[in-house]
Amino acid sequence: MAENRISASLAPADKEAVMQAIATIREKLPFLVDLTPEDRRTMLKMGDKSRAFVSKALQVATQNPNFLPRYFDLEEMRRDLEIYEDLYPVLLSSVEESMLFCGSNTNLKMIAMILPLV
């Protein structure tokens, strides 16, 4: 069985403080979106490799704007990449990873509990 690396509880007051902090983040970042599961499944994702590729593509496009289609909005691409880069360090990946770990740990314990009964 996997090592139990997280053994914690969240006090109601701490949970409320975290929810208030999240409300403040949403207030300061009013452009944040909520995606449906279908949106998440079908959208192109940008990881570290594609992040570098997109940055390079923007640099090349900026140096060679005549090669772009007329409808292409280079400034909008620049703004999208800039806000992505601004949000990148804000991402609460440790919270997401902790949730993933706790969920996995819970499922493993459930299987260990049920297995002897089968």
SVG drawing of the C-alpha trace seen along z (x, -y; Angstrom):
<svg xmlns="http://www.w3.org/2000/svg" viewBox="-20 -44 32 57">
<polyline fill="none" stroke="black" stroke-width="0.4" points="0.0,0.0 1.2,-3.6 2.7,-5.6 0.3,-8.0 2.1,-11.2 -0.8,-13.4 -2.6,-13.1 -4.4,-16.3 -7.7,-18.0 -8.9,-21.5 -10.4,-23.5 -13.7,-25.3 -12.1,-28.7 -9.1,-27.9 -11.4,-26.6 -13.4,-29.8 -10.2,-31.9 -9.1,-30.0 -12.5,-30.5 -12.2,-34.2 -8.8,-34.3 -10.2,-32.5 -13.0,-35.1 -10.3,-37.9 -8.4,-36.2 -11.6,-35.9 -12.3,-39.6 -8.8,-40.6 -8.9,-38.4 -12.5,-38.9 -11.6,-37.4 -11.1,-33.9 -13.3,-31.3 -15.1,-28.2 -14.7,-25.3 -17.1,-22.5 -15.8,-18.9 -16.3,-19.0 -14.3,-22.2 -11.4,-20.7 -11.5,-17.5 -11.5,-19.2 -9.2,-22.2 -5.6,-22.3 -3.4,-22.3 -0.2,-24.3 2.5,-22.6 6.2,-23.5 7.2,-22.3 4.3,-24.0 4.8,-27.1 8.3,-27.5 7.1,-26.8 4.3,-29.4 6.8,-32.0 9.2,-31.3 6.3,-31.4 5.2,-34.8 8.8,-36.1 9.0,-34.9 5.5,-36.3 6.5,-39.7 9.6,-39.8 7.7,-38.7 4.2,-40.1 3.8,-40.2 3.6,-36.4 0.5,-36.3 -3.0,-36.1 -4.8,-39.4 -7.4,-38.2 -4.6,-37.1 -4.6,-39.3 -0.9,-39.3 -1.6,-41.7 -4.3,-39.5 -1.9,-36.5 0.7,-38.6 -1.9,-39.5 -3.0,-35.9 0.5,-34.7 1.3,-37.6 -1.7,-36.8 -0.8,-33.1 2.7,-33.9 1.3,-36.2 -1.0,-33.5 1.5,-30.7 3.1,-31.3 -0.3,-31.9 -1.5,-28.5 -2.3,-26.5 -0.7,-23.3 0.2,-22.1 -3.4,-22.2 -4.5,-20.3 -1.7,-17.8 -2.6,-17.3 -6.2,-16.7 -5.1,-14.2 -2.9,-12.5 -5.6,-12.4 -8.2,-11.1 -5.8,-8.3 -4.9,-7.4 -8.6,-7.2 -9.3,-4.9 -6.4,-2.7 -7.7,-2.4 -11.2,-1.6 -9.8,1.2 -7.7,2.5 -10.9,2.5 -13.1,4.3 -10.5,6.7 -10.7,9.1 -14.5,9.2 -14.4,10.4"/>
</svg>
